[in-house]
């Protein structure tokens, strides 16, 4: 897969996964996800990641805690 064509960087995707694996919110609560990321994520980032989660996981690999 060509990562140059992906809209979300690995760093941004990993920020989303940090929030996800923290287990402090439902990931569909985008406002909470943004807050828990310390505003490093935007609503557009979250929506794109939710829509294309499998593609990003394939491109960037599994999350390493």
HUWOBEL-V419180 format. One record per residue. N is the residue number from 1. RES is the residue in three letters. PHI is phi in degrees with one decimal (NA if undefined). NEAR is the number of other C-alpha atoms within 12 Angstrom. Layout:
n=N res=RES phi=PHI near=NEAR
n=N res=RES phi=PHI near=NEAR
//
This chain:
n=1 res=UNK phi=NA near=12
n=2 res=UNK phi=-88.9 near=11
n=3 res=UNK phi=-70.7 near=16
n=4 res=UNK phi=-66.3 near=12
n=5 res=UNK phi=-91.7 near=11
n=6 res=UNK phi=-82.1 near=22
n=7 res=UNK phi=-77.3 near=23
n=8 res=UNK phi=-109.0 near=30
n=9 res=UNK phi=-77.6 near=21
n=10 res=UNK phi=-61.1 near=25
n=11 res=UNK phi=-61.6 near=18
n=12 res=UNK phi=-66.0 near=26
n=13 res=UNK phi=-62.6 near=37
n=14 res=UNK phi=-67.4 near=29
n=15 res=UNK phi=-63.6 near=30
n=16 res=UNK phi=-60.8 near=41
n=17 res=UNK phi=-68.0 near=33
n=18 res=UNK phi=-59.5 near=26
n=19 res=UNK phi=-64.7 near=31
n=20 res=UNK phi=-59.1 near=28
n=21 res=UNK phi=-75.0 near=20
n=22 res=UNK phi=-69.0 near=17
n=23 res=UNK phi=68.1 near=14
n=24 res=UNK phi=-93.5 near=17
n=25 res=UNK phi=-154.1 near=21
n=26 res=UNK phi=-73.7 near=16
n=27 res=UNK phi=-67.7 near=26
n=28 res=UNK phi=-79.9 near=19
n=29 res=UNK phi=-86.3 near=18
n=30 res=UNK phi=-59.4 near=26
n=31 res=UNK phi=-60.3 near=21
n=32 res=UNK phi=-68.4 near=23
n=33 res=UNK phi=-60.5 near=34
n=34 res=UNK phi=-61.5 near=29
n=35 res=UNK phi=-61.1 near=21
n=36 res=UNK phi=-69.4 near=26
n=37 res=UNK phi=-87.4 near=30
n=38 res=UNK phi=59.7 near=15
n=39 res=UNK phi=62.3 near=19
n=40 res=UNK phi=-79.9 near=21
n=41 res=UNK phi=-104.4 near=30
n=42 res=UNK phi=-108.9 near=24
n=43 res=UNK phi=-60.0 near=22
n=44 res=UNK phi=-62.2 near=18
n=45 res=UNK phi=-58.6 near=31
n=46 res=UNK phi=-61.1 near=34
n=47 res=UNK phi=-64.5 near=23
n=48 res=UNK phi=-65.2 near=23
n=49 res=UNK phi=-64.2 near=32
n=50 res=UNK phi=-61.4 near=24
n=51 res=UNK phi=-70.0 near=16
n=52 res=UNK phi=-121.2 near=18
n=53 res=UNK phi=-54.0 near=26
n=54 res=UNK phi=-61.6 near=15
n=55 res=UNK phi=-63.4 near=23
n=56 res=UNK phi=-68.0 near=32
n=57 res=UNK phi=-63.0 near=25
n=58 res=UNK phi=-63.9 near=17
n=59 res=UNK phi=-74.0 near=22
n=60 res=UNK phi=-104.8 near=24
n=61 res=UNK phi=85.2 near=17
n=62 res=UNK phi=-70.1 near=18
n=63 res=UNK phi=-74.2 near=20
n=64 res=UNK phi=-107.4 near=12
n=65 res=UNK phi=-79.8 near=11
//
